[in-house]
Amino acid sequence: MPHFTMEYSANLDGRVDFTALCQEIHATIMETGLFELGAVRVRAIRCESYAVADLLAENAFIDMSFRVGVGRSKGERKTTGDAIFATVTEYLAPLFETPHFALTLEIREIDPDLSWKKNAIHPRLRAASA
């Protein structure tokens, strides 16, 4: 269960192709070899209302959160975070040329006793790879 979510300020519309960015992040997650394809979710959520730093209209953000199930070491989570952050930083390089953009990433481990799942995608993908 790796779920990657980006919340972004609406003023990035037209400046970032979030569909392409989601696909880049997905590829980076899969390249780690730590996660099963049928479990990976990457999504971007537009934030219409926000207040950033000194409230200039040009200020923009992307806040990334990656929730993973137990079973990966802290080192593996760190390596994954480094890879994702590098991918996103490179993709968004033009935004860092302005003094109005902030990017964050946090990885959280999910408590298995407090997480419920039902996934019909796993059986299909497992059968296809068998």
Residue pairs with C-beta under 8 A, 6 or more apart in sequence:
1 39
1 67
1 68
1 69
1 110
1 115
1 117
2 29
2 35
2 39
2 40
2 41
2 66
2 67
2 68
2 69
3 41
3 66
3 67
4 25
4 26
4 29
4 40
4 41
4 42
4 43
4 64
4 65
4 66
4 67
4 84
5 43
5 44
5 45
5 64
5 65
5 66
5 67
6 18
6 21
6 22
6 25
6 43
6 44
6 45
6 62
6 63
6 64
6 65
7 44
7 45
7 47
7 61
7 62
7 63
7 65
8 16
8 18
8 44
8 45
8 46
8 47
8 60
8 61
8 62
8 63
9 47
9 50
9 52
9 59
9 60
9 61
9 62
10 46
10 47
10 48
10 50
11 57
11 58
11 59
11 60
12 60
12 62
12 95
13 46
15 60
15 95
16 62
16 92
16 95
18 44
20 91
21 44
21 88
21 91
21 92
22 42
22 43
22 44
23 42
24 87
24 88
24 91
25 42
25 84
25 87
25 88
26 40
26 42
28 83
28 84
28 87
29 35
29 40
29 42
29 80
29 84
30 37
30 40
31 83
32 76
32 79
32 80
32 83
34 72
34 76
34 80
35 68
36 122
36 125
37 125
38 119
38 121
38 122
38 124
38 125
38 126
39 69
39 119
39 122
50 61
52 59
52 60
52 61
52 102
53 59
53 102
56 100
58 98
58 100
59 100
59 101
59 102
60 95
60 100
60 101
60 102
61 101
61 102
61 103
61 104
62 88
62 92
62 102
62 103
62 104
63 104
64 84
64 88
64 103
64 104
64 105
64 106
65 105
65 106
65 108
66 80
66 81
66 84
66 105
66 106
66 107
66 108
67 107
67 108
67 109
67 110
68 77
68 80
68 107
68 108
68 109
68 110
69 109
69 110
69 112
69 115
70 109
70 110
70 111
70 112
72 80
72 109
77 107
77 109
80 107
81 105
81 107
84 105
85 103
85 105
88 103
88 105
89 96
89 103
92 101
92 103
95 101
95 103
